[in-house]
Amino acid sequence: MVRSLAAVLVSSFVVGLTGCAIEGDPGVDLEREAEGITSCTIKTATGYRSGTAFTIKVVTVDGKPVELATAMAYVRMQAAAKKAGVGVWIVSGFRTMAEQKYLYNCYLTKSCNGGNLAARPGYSNHQSGHALDLNTSASGVYSWLSKHGASYGFKRTVPSEAWHWEYWGPMTAGPCTDKDGDGILNEKDNCPSNANKTQDDLDKDGKGDVCDGDVDGDGVVNEKDNCPREKNATQVDTDKDGKGDACDLDDDKDGIVDTKDNCKLVANADQADLDKDGKGDACDTDRDGDGIENSKDNCPDDKNADQVDSDADGKGDACDETAPPPPSEEPPSDTPGAPPVDDCQTGDCGDKTTEAPGETADLGDGHDHADPPADTAMSGGCALGGNGSSSAGAALLALALMMLTRRATKRA
């Protein structure tokens, strides 16, 4: 408690020669507000160089305002010192005009700040942002800075002030820098040298698209990738149009976009689909949908799962115009078990004899029988009704039988 109070009292009056803060007890630094970058929120202030005002950018480091370029160099140096086991802190950084006027007045009047030397307002390098007062009275700090400070761009410029160190180097990469000016600090920017506010990273490799040589992460550099934003390591390009299938809206170049094409990789502008299965004939391995692959189907365009081929010519009956007709439903007369066939029904009445047209027939009954009516024809002893009448045919058949019976009787 006593130590903390002392630290507050001392820090309230710490100032340095030529405008630098006097370090006093190292305990002041141990009670610092923060170590390293406290805030990367960049603020603008009015700085002064040789009495001329200019706009300066400052961030908060170790709880103190520090000019941006000086701050980025300092945090790198501070980190290196920490690895070596040395704790370096900022006691005083950038100063406003009001702060410098106060210190200069103390120097002139000797009424405050011990009357220590201070530069005229507008001429202190604390106001230009280059000077830092460091805790060189702490163990090992001055020795480490003397050996390594120059490696980070810091130099001791006032012989009488061991704590006064200045940085006049360029802006270096650091946690609060934004090299590409896209509003994203370098440490968080996935392309620190290329402006990319959106930080797009398609392949999620930590490198932003605007600076990634292989945006889609497929192993093919953007300049040679036929689909630079779609993974396609094989680079397949079916229609050879220079655009890979992975990003080509019409892979087969048939004028039908892939989302509507029933054969995306086989050109078929007509979109024919015989079996209506949603797969175009051009790429359907069974276009008639009968379960037989086209290469084995003897009728690839006609359904014929049975693959019947009566004439064994390699073409199924379903699509063979020369195939024999199917067998009759009635078996032929010589088929075993078939009912007898009436010879006269088939036009074959054997060796029967009929009278010549116009003659009369003697049936042995003492009467001459005239020929059948003119509209009835006899062929081979069979009566065929000209008008197809079944009754007329029966009558003629009866007459023929009578004549045959009569003749047989005479011969006997």
VEXMI-947070 format. One line per field, with one value per residue (C-alpha): residue number from 1; residue in one letter; x, y, z. Coordinates in Angstrom, 2 decimals. Layout:
% VEXMI-947070
resi: (NUM | ...)
resn: (A | ...)
east: (X | ...)
north: (Y | ...)
up: (Z | ...)
//
This chain:
% VEXMI-947070
resi: (1 | 2 | 3 | 4 | 5 | 6 | 7 | 8 | 9 | 10 | 11 | 12 | 13 | 14 | 15 | 16 | 17 | 18 | 19 | 20 | 21 | 22 | 23 | 24 | 25 | 26 | 27 | 28 | 29 | 30 | 31 | 32 | 33 | 34 | 35 | 36 | 37 | 38 | 39 | 40 | 41 | 42 | 43 | 44 | 45 | 46 | 47 | 48 | 49 | 50 | 51 | 52 | 53 | 54 | 55 | 56 | 57 | 58 | 59 | 60 | 61 | 62 | 63 | 64 | 65 | 66 | 67 | 68 | 69 | 70 | 71 | 72 | 73 | 74 | 75 | 76 | 77 | 78 | 79 | 80 | 81 | 82 | 83 | 84 | 85 | 86 | 87 | 88 | 89 | 90 | 91 | 92 | 93 | 94 | 95 | 96 | 97 | 98 | 99 | 100 | 101 | 102 | 103 | 104 | 105 | 106 | 107 | 108 | 109 | 110 | 111 | 112 | 113 | 114 | 115 | 116 | 117 | 118 | 119 | 120 | 121 | 122 | 123 | 124 | 125 | 126 | 127 | 128 | 129 | 130 | 131 | 132 | 133 | 134 | 135 | 136 | 137 | 138 | 139 | 140 | 141 | 142 | 143 | 144 | 145 | 146 | 147 | 148 | 149 | 150 | 151 | 152 | 153 | 154 | 155 | 156 | 157 | 158 | 159 | 160 | 161 | 162 | 163 | 164 | 165 | 166 | 167 | 168 | 169 | 170 | 171 | 172 | 173 | 174 | 175 | 176 | 177 | 178 | 179 | 180 | 181 | 182 | 183 | 184 | 185 | 186 | 187 | 188 | 189 | 190 | 191 | 192 | 193 | 194 | 195 | 196 | 197 | 198 | 199 | 200 | 201 | 202 | 203 | 204 | 205 | 206 | 207 | 208 | 209 | 210 | 211 | 212 | 213 | 214 | 215 | 216 | 217 | 218 | 219 | 220 | 221 | 222 | 223 | 224 | 225 | 226 | 227 | 228 | 229 | 230 | 231 | 232 | 233 | 234 | 235 | 236 | 237 | 238 | 239 | 240 | 241 | 242 | 243 | 244 | 245 | 246 | 247 | 248 | 249 | 250 | 251 | 252 | 253 | 254 | 255 | 256 | 257 | 258 | 259 | 260 | 261 | 262 | 263 | 264 | 265 | 266 | 267 | 268 | 269 | 270 | 271 | 272 | 273 | 274 | 275 | 276 | 277 | 278 | 279 | 280 | 281 | 282 | 283 | 284 | 285 | 286 | 287 | 288 | 289 | 290 | 291 | 292 | 293 | 294 | 295 | 296 | 297 | 298 | 299 | 300 | 301 | 302 | 303 | 304 | 305 | 306 | 307 | 308 | 309 | 310 | 311 | 312 | 313 | 314 | 315 | 316 | 317 | 318 | 319 | 320 | 321 | 322 | 323 | 324 | 325 | 326 | 327 | 328 | 329 | 330 | 331 | 332 | 333 | 334 | 335 | 336 | 337 | 338 | 339 | 340 | 341 | 342 | 343 | 344 | 345 | 346 | 347 | 348 | 349 | 350 | 351 | 352 | 353 | 354 | 355 | 356 | 357 | 358 | 359 | 360 | 361 | 362 | 363 | 364 | 365 | 366 | 367 | 368 | 369 | 370 | 371 | 372 | 373 | 374 | 375 | 376 | 377 | 378 | 379 | 380 | 381 | 382 | 383 | 384 | 385 | 386 | 387 | 388 | 389 | 390 | 391 | 392 | 393 | 394 | 395 | 396 | 397 | 398 | 399 | 400 | 401 | 402 | 403 | 404 | 405 | 406 | 407 | 408 | 409 | 410 | 411 | 412)
resn: (M | V | R | S | L | A | A | V | L | V | S | S | F | V | V | G | L | T | G | C | A | I | E | G | D | P | G | V | D | L | E | R | E | A | E | G | I | T | S | C | T | I | K | T | A | T | G | Y | R | S | G | T | A | F | T | I | K | V | V | T | V | D | G | K | P | V | E | L | A | T | A | M | A | Y | V | R | M | Q | A | A | A | K | K | A | G | V | G | V | W | I | V | S | G | F | R | T | M | A | E | Q | K | Y | L | Y | N | C | Y | L | T | K | S | C | N | G | G | N | L | A | A | R | P | G | Y | S | N | H | Q | S | G | H | A | L | D | L | N | T | S | A | S | G | V | Y | S | W | L | S | K | H | G | A | S | Y | G | F | K | R | T | V | P | S | E | A | W | H | W | E | Y | W | G | P | M | T | A | G | P | C | T | D | K | D | G | D | G | I | L | N | E | K | D | N | C | P | S | N | A | N | K | T | Q | D | D | L | D | K | D | G | K | G | D | V | C | D | G | D | V | D | G | D | G | V | V | N | E | K | D | N | C | P | R | E | K | N | A | T | Q | V | D | T | D | K | D | G | K | G | D | A | C | D | L | D | D | D | K | D | G | I | V | D | T | K | D | N | C | K | L | V | A | N | A | D | Q | A | D | L | D | K | D | G | K | G | D | A | C | D | T | D | R | D | G | D | G | I | E | N | S | K | D | N | C | P | D | D | K | N | A | D | Q | V | D | S | D | A | D | G | K | G | D | A | C | D | E | T | A | P | P | P | P | S | E | E | P | P | S | D | T | P | G | A | P | P | V | D | D | C | Q | T | G | D | C | G | D | K | T | T | E | A | P | G | E | T | A | D | L | G | D | G | H | D | H | A | D | P | P | A | D | T | A | M | S | G | G | C | A | L | G | G | N | G | S | S | S | A | G | A | A | L | L | A | L | A | L | M | M | L | T | R | R | A | T | K | R | A)
east: (0.00 | 2.77 | 4.76 | 1.82 | 1.14 | 4.77 | 4.71 | 1.74 | 3.35 | 6.65 | 5.11 | 3.13 | 6.32 | 8.64 | 10.10 | 13.42 | 16.14 | 15.53 | 11.92 | 12.61 | 11.11 | 13.41 | 13.15 | 13.49 | 12.77 | 12.38 | 9.25 | 7.48 | 7.95 | 6.82 | 3.53 | 3.14 | -0.39 | 0.33 | 3.12 | 3.54 | 0.71 | -2.21 | -4.36 | -3.90 | -6.61 | -4.82 | -5.48 | -4.36 | -2.69 | -0.78 | 2.93 | 5.71 | 9.01 | 11.30 | 8.32 | 6.12 | 2.90 | 1.89 | -0.57 | 0.84 | -0.56 | -0.24 | -1.14 | -0.94 | 2.12 | 2.94 | 0.03 | 1.71 | 0.92 | 3.62 | 4.01 | 3.03 | 6.37 | 8.31 | 5.82 | 6.15 | 9.96 | 9.81 | 7.52 | 9.88 | 12.79 | 10.85 | 9.95 | 13.61 | 14.68 | 12.01 | 13.37 | 16.76 | 15.19 | 15.30 | 12.20 | 12.13 | 9.30 | 8.33 | 8.29 | 7.42 | 6.48 | 4.69 | 3.87 | 1.25 | 2.00 | 0.35 | 2.56 | 5.73 | 4.79 | 4.34 | 7.76 | 9.46 | 7.91 | 9.20 | 12.66 | 12.48 | 10.95 | 12.63 | 9.36 | 8.44 | 9.92 | 13.11 | 13.80 | 15.13 | 16.10 | 13.32 | 13.25 | 11.22 | 7.62 | 7.42 | 11.11 | 11.19 | 11.64 | 8.99 | 6.58 | 7.81 | 7.21 | 10.81 | 11.89 | 11.16 | 12.28 | 12.99 | 13.54 | 17.32 | 17.83 | 16.23 | 18.62 | 20.18 | 18.12 | 20.80 | 23.39 | 21.03 | 19.99 | 23.61 | 24.34 | 21.14 | 19.17 | 20.79 | 19.68 | 16.10 | 16.84 | 17.13 | 20.00 | 20.90 | 21.08 | 21.59 | 24.88 | 23.61 | 20.41 | 20.89 | 17.12 | 16.58 | 16.42 | 15.22 | 13.98 | 14.32 | 13.86 | 11.07 | 7.73 | 8.21 | 5.75 | 4.10 | 0.86 | -0.54 | 0.55 | -1.62 | 0.79 | -1.84 | -4.21 | -7.26 | -8.19 | -6.91 | -3.80 | -0.88 | -0.99 | -4.57 | -4.44 | -4.36 | -2.80 | -0.85 | 0.62 | -2.58 | -5.69 | -8.56 | -11.09 | -13.31 | -10.42 | -11.85 | -10.04 | -11.72 | -9.58 | -9.30 | -5.51 | -4.96 | -3.82 | -6.31 | -7.52 | -5.94 | -2.46 | -2.95 | -1.27 | -3.69 | -7.03 | -8.99 | -6.19 | -6.28 | -2.54 | -2.83 | -1.62 | -4.23 | -2.55 | -2.77 | -6.01 | -8.99 | -11.23 | -9.23 | -12.06 | -13.26 | -11.15 | -10.36 | -6.90 | -7.60 | -8.43 | -11.02 | -12.46 | -14.90 | -15.74 | -12.18 | -13.32 | -10.63 | -13.05 | -12.90 | -16.00 | -16.01 | -16.92 | -18.35 | -22.11 | -22.32 | -19.71 | -20.58 | -21.17 | -24.49 | -26.28 | -28.09 | -26.92 | -25.81 | -28.65 | -31.15 | -29.07 | -30.06 | -26.54 | -24.18 | -21.01 | -22.33 | -23.55 | -27.24 | -29.03 | -32.23 | -32.37 | -33.98 | -34.98 | -36.68 | -37.55 | -38.36 | -36.06 | -34.51 | -31.26 | -30.79 | -30.37 | -26.89 | -25.63 | -28.18 | -26.68 | -30.18 | -32.09 | -35.21 | -35.41 | -35.90 | -33.12 | -30.70 | -27.63 | -27.48 | -24.29 | -26.01 | -29.56 | -30.61 | -33.22 | -31.71 | -34.53 | -37.43 | -38.29 | -37.77 | -36.56 | -37.04 | -34.58 | -36.46 | -34.72 | -36.64 | -34.41 | -31.21 | -29.96 | -28.84 | -31.79 | -34.60 | -38.08 | -39.28 | -37.30 | -36.67 | -38.92 | -37.90 | -38.71 | -41.24 | -44.83 | -45.94 | -47.51 | -51.30 | -53.48 | -55.13 | -52.72 | -52.37 | -54.32 | -51.32 | -50.58 | -50.99 | -54.05 | -55.58 | -59.23 | -59.78 | -60.00 | -62.84 | -61.28 | -63.90 | -63.26 | -59.66 | -60.57 | -59.28 | -62.05 | -59.78 | -60.44 | -64.11 | -65.70 | -68.26 | -70.39 | -69.35 | -71.22 | -74.64 | -74.96 | -77.58 | -76.77 | -78.42 | -78.90 | -80.70 | -84.03 | -85.31 | -84.73 | -82.11 | -80.69 | -79.61 | -76.39 | -76.31 | -77.51 | -75.33 | -74.25 | -72.70 | -69.29 | -67.96 | -64.29 | -62.91 | -66.35 | -66.71 | -69.46 | -68.47 | -71.29 | -70.77 | -72.55 | -70.86 | -74.22 | -73.73 | -77.19 | -76.47 | -73.17 | -74.84 | -77.40 | -74.74 | -72.75 | -75.80 | -76.42 | -72.81 | -72.99 | -76.17 | -74.51 | -71.47 | -73.67 | -75.67 | -72.59 | -71.15 | -74.39 | -74.34 | -70.76 | -71.61)
north: (0.00 | 2.42 | 1.44 | 2.03 | 5.45 | 6.38 | 5.32 | 7.56 | 10.56 | 10.10 | 9.55 | 12.77 | 14.81 | 12.84 | 14.93 | 14.85 | 17.12 | 18.48 | 17.58 | 14.01 | 12.35 | 11.55 | 7.89 | 8.07 | 4.86 | 1.77 | 1.09 | 3.63 | 1.31 | -1.75 | 0.02 | 0.76 | 0.72 | -2.03 | -3.90 | -3.81 | -2.78 | -1.55 | -0.47 | -0.53 | 2.07 | 4.69 | 8.25 | 11.45 | 14.27 | 17.45 | 16.90 | 19.47 | 19.39 | 22.43 | 24.53 | 23.41 | 21.60 | 18.39 | 15.56 | 12.58 | 9.08 | 7.57 | 4.30 | 3.27 | 1.27 | 0.43 | 2.71 | 5.70 | 7.47 | 6.66 | 7.69 | 4.73 | 4.03 | 4.44 | 2.18 | -0.67 | -0.60 | -0.43 | -3.45 | -5.58 | -4.43 | -4.94 | -8.51 | -9.32 | -7.93 | -9.97 | -13.18 | -12.22 | -11.79 | -8.00 | -5.89 | -2.68 | -0.16 | 3.28 | 6.04 | 8.89 | 8.90 | 11.43 | 14.80 | 17.37 | 21.09 | 21.66 | 19.04 | 20.48 | 24.04 | 22.91 | 21.24 | 24.18 | 26.57 | 24.41 | 24.66 | 28.45 | 29.15 | 26.32 | 26.10 | 22.54 | 19.35 | 20.16 | 22.86 | 20.20 | 21.12 | 21.03 | 21.94 | 24.83 | 23.93 | 22.76 | 21.71 | 18.59 | 15.26 | 13.92 | 16.18 | 14.92 | 11.33 | 10.13 | 10.18 | 7.71 | 7.82 | 4.24 | 2.64 | 2.46 | 2.53 | -0.92 | -3.87 | -4.86 | -2.45 | 0.10 | -2.59 | -4.48 | -1.32 | -0.30 | -3.63 | -4.25 | -1.00 | -0.03 | -3.37 | -2.11 | 1.46 | 3.10 | 5.40 | 7.35 | 11.00 | 13.02 | 12.20 | 13.41 | 11.34 | 7.57 | 7.08 | 9.16 | 6.98 | 8.01 | 6.15 | 7.73 | 4.65 | 3.70 | 2.13 | -1.55 | -4.38 | -4.66 | -5.39 | -1.93 | -1.33 | -1.52 | -1.68 | -1.99 | 0.57 | -1.66 | -1.05 | -4.47 | -4.41 | -6.43 | -9.00 | -9.88 | -9.21 | -12.37 | -10.28 | -7.52 | -6.18 | -6.34 | -4.37 | -6.78 | -5.45 | -8.53 | -10.90 | -13.53 | -16.86 | -19.47 | -22.46 | -21.44 | -21.70 | -18.44 | -16.63 | -14.19 | -14.78 | -11.56 | -12.81 | -16.58 | -18.18 | -21.11 | -19.67 | -22.95 | -25.01 | -27.81 | -27.81 | -26.01 | -22.40 | -19.82 | -18.97 | -22.58 | -23.58 | -23.92 | -23.41 | -21.16 | -20.90 | -24.52 | -27.44 | -29.65 | -31.12 | -33.34 | -30.29 | -32.32 | -30.29 | -32.47 | -29.99 | -28.62 | -25.02 | -24.08 | -24.07 | -27.09 | -29.18 | -28.15 | -24.59 | -25.03 | -24.51 | -26.60 | -29.34 | -31.06 | -27.84 | -28.94 | -25.74 | -27.23 | -26.02 | -28.81 | -28.25 | -29.10 | -31.50 | -35.19 | -36.09 | -33.53 | -35.01 | -36.27 | -33.80 | -34.40 | -31.24 | -33.22 | -34.54 | -37.79 | -40.14 | -43.30 | -44.91 | -41.61 | -42.39 | -38.93 | -40.11 | -39.17 | -41.94 | -40.64 | -41.64 | -44.27 | -47.77 | -49.27 | -46.81 | -48.99 | -49.73 | -53.50 | -54.42 | -55.47 | -53.28 | -51.74 | -53.65 | -56.99 | -56.12 | -57.65 | -54.89 | -51.90 | -49.58 | -51.97 | -53.51 | -57.28 | -58.63 | -62.20 | -61.49 | -63.96 | -64.35 | -66.96 | -66.92 | -66.67 | -63.73 | -61.73 | -59.38 | -59.93 | -60.62 | -57.38 | -55.38 | -57.96 | -57.38 | -60.73 | -62.86 | -65.73 | -65.14 | -66.70 | -70.21 | -70.62 | -70.98 | -74.19 | -77.11 | -78.68 | -81.87 | -84.13 | -82.99 | -85.88 | -85.48 | -82.85 | -83.30 | -84.70 | -82.19 | -82.33 | -82.72 | -80.63 | -77.84 | -77.78 | -78.02 | -81.60 | -84.14 | -86.92 | -88.75 | -87.90 | -87.35 | -84.75 | -84.32 | -81.77 | -78.51 | -78.73 | -82.56 | -84.44 | -87.04 | -90.40 | -91.16 | -94.51 | -93.17 | -92.94 | -89.20 | -87.07 | -84.56 | -81.24 | -79.46 | -77.34 | -73.79 | -71.48 | -69.47 | -72.57 | -73.87 | -77.41 | -78.03 | -81.53 | -82.81 | -80.15 | -77.65 | -74.10 | -71.75 | -68.66 | -66.61 | -68.38 | -69.78 | -72.73 | -74.19 | -74.18 | -75.90 | -78.59 | -79.27 | -79.60 | -81.92 | -84.13 | -84.23 | -85.20 | -88.02 | -89.37 | -89.39 | -91.22 | -93.78 | -94.40 | -94.96 | -97.34 | -99.37 | -99.61 | -100.87 | -103.47)
up: (0.00 | 0.97 | -2.06 | -4.43 | -2.92 | -3.28 | -6.89 | -7.61 | -5.90 | -7.70 | -11.10 | -10.73 | -10.71 | -12.94 | -15.74 | -17.53 | -18.70 | -22.23 | -21.60 | -20.49 | -17.46 | -14.56 | -13.75 | -9.99 | -8.07 | -10.30 | -8.33 | -10.54 | -13.53 | -11.60 | -11.04 | -14.74 | -16.13 | -18.67 | -20.39 | -24.15 | -26.45 | -24.40 | -27.34 | -31.10 | -31.51 | -33.59 | -32.51 | -34.14 | -32.26 | -33.04 | -33.04 | -33.42 | -35.21 | -34.99 | -33.96 | -36.87 | -36.13 | -37.96 | -37.47 | -35.66 | -35.11 | -31.67 | -29.97 | -26.34 | -25.24 | -21.62 | -20.80 | -22.48 | -25.77 | -28.35 | -31.98 | -34.22 | -35.96 | -32.71 | -30.93 | -33.45 | -33.23 | -29.45 | -28.94 | -31.03 | -28.92 | -25.70 | -26.72 | -27.44 | -24.08 | -22.32 | -23.88 | -22.44 | -19.01 | -19.04 | -18.40 | -20.43 | -19.88 | -21.13 | -18.51 | -20.89 | -24.54 | -26.78 | -25.18 | -26.04 | -26.24 | -22.87 | -21.18 | -22.69 | -21.68 | -18.10 | -17.95 | -19.63 | -17.13 | -14.26 | -15.77 | -16.05 | -12.65 | -10.77 | -8.91 | -9.93 | -11.30 | -9.49 | -12.03 | -14.43 | -17.96 | -20.56 | -24.26 | -25.53 | -26.37 | -30.00 | -30.11 | -27.94 | -29.68 | -27.34 | -29.25 | -32.63 | -31.44 | -31.72 | -28.06 | -25.27 | -21.68 | -20.55 | -17.13 | -17.43 | -13.67 | -13.42 | -13.18 | -16.49 | -18.65 | -19.52 | -20.19 | -22.51 | -24.40 | -24.87 | -26.54 | -28.49 | -28.79 | -32.10 | -33.61 | -33.30 | -34.42 | -30.98 | -30.00 | -26.89 | -28.10 | -24.89 | -23.11 | -19.73 | -19.90 | -19.80 | -20.06 | -23.22 | -26.37 | -29.81 | -32.87 | -36.34 | -38.47 | -40.90 | -40.10 | -39.37 | -39.18 | -35.84 | -34.04 | -34.70 | -38.28 | -41.37 | -44.25 | -46.99 | -45.48 | -45.60 | -41.98 | -40.86 | -38.69 | -40.03 | -37.25 | -38.11 | -41.85 | -44.01 | -46.78 | -45.00 | -48.24 | -50.30 | -49.38 | -48.67 | -46.20 | -46.56 | -45.72 | -48.10 | -47.83 | -50.04 | -49.07 | -45.42 | -45.44 | -43.58 | -46.70 | -48.22 | -51.77 | -53.10 | -52.21 | -52.44 | -55.45 | -55.27 | -54.20 | -54.23 | -52.68 | -55.26 | -55.92 | -59.26 | -59.31 | -60.31 | -63.62 | -64.82 | -63.10 | -65.47 | -62.45 | -60.09 | -57.59 | -57.71 | -56.51 | -59.51 | -59.29 | -62.33 | -64.50 | -66.49 | -69.38 | -71.35 | -74.09 | -74.34 | -74.01 | -71.52 | -68.61 | -66.31 | -65.76 | -62.08 | -63.04 | -66.57 | -66.72 | -69.92 | -69.70 | -72.98 | -74.90 | -76.38 | -75.55 | -72.55 | -69.13 | -66.81 | -64.37 | -67.13 | -69.24 | -69.02 | -70.21 | -68.68 | -70.15 | -73.51 | -76.10 | -76.88 | -77.84 | -78.64 | -75.04 | -76.33 | -73.52 | -74.87 | -71.55 | -69.82 | -66.90 | -66.80 | -68.36 | -72.01 | -74.58 | -75.40 | -71.96 | -70.87 | -70.78 | -71.06 | -73.19 | -73.70 | -69.99 | -70.32 | -67.92 | -70.66 | -71.27 | -74.74 | -75.60 | -74.87 | -75.96 | -79.32 | -79.56 | -77.69 | -78.74 | -78.12 | -74.78 | -74.96 | -71.70 | -73.05 | -75.94 | -78.24 | -81.63 | -83.67 | -86.72 | -84.67 | -86.72 | -83.69 | -83.94 | -81.48 | -82.80 | -81.20 | -83.75 | -86.55 | -89.60 | -91.18 | -88.17 | -88.89 | -87.82 | -84.58 | -84.82 | -85.41 | -82.37 | -83.96 | -84.26 | -87.76 | -88.66 | -88.32 | -84.83 | -82.40 | -80.27 | -82.57 | -83.66 | -87.22 | -89.98 | -92.52 | -95.95 | -97.54 | -95.08 | -96.22 | -99.92 | -100.25 | -100.92 | -102.16 | -105.44 | -105.58 | -108.95 | -109.77 | -112.81 | -115.34 | -115.14 | -116.79 | -116.61 | -114.69 | -112.14 | -111.86 | -108.19 | -108.89 | -107.88 | -111.48 | -111.57 | -113.14 | -110.72 | -112.12 | -111.27 | -108.14 | -108.42 | -110.48 | -107.42 | -105.89 | -107.05 | -106.70 | -106.32 | -106.06 | -105.07 | -102.31 | -102.41 | -101.63 | -101.09 | -103.15 | -100.59 | -97.68 | -96.44 | -94.08 | -94.94 | -98.67 | -98.07 | -95.96 | -98.73 | -101.38 | -99.13 | -98.64 | -102.39 | -103.08 | -100.56 | -102.18 | -105.61 | -104.29 | -102.52 | -105.73 | -107.85 | -105.33 | -105.42 | -109.24 | -109.28 | -106.77)
//
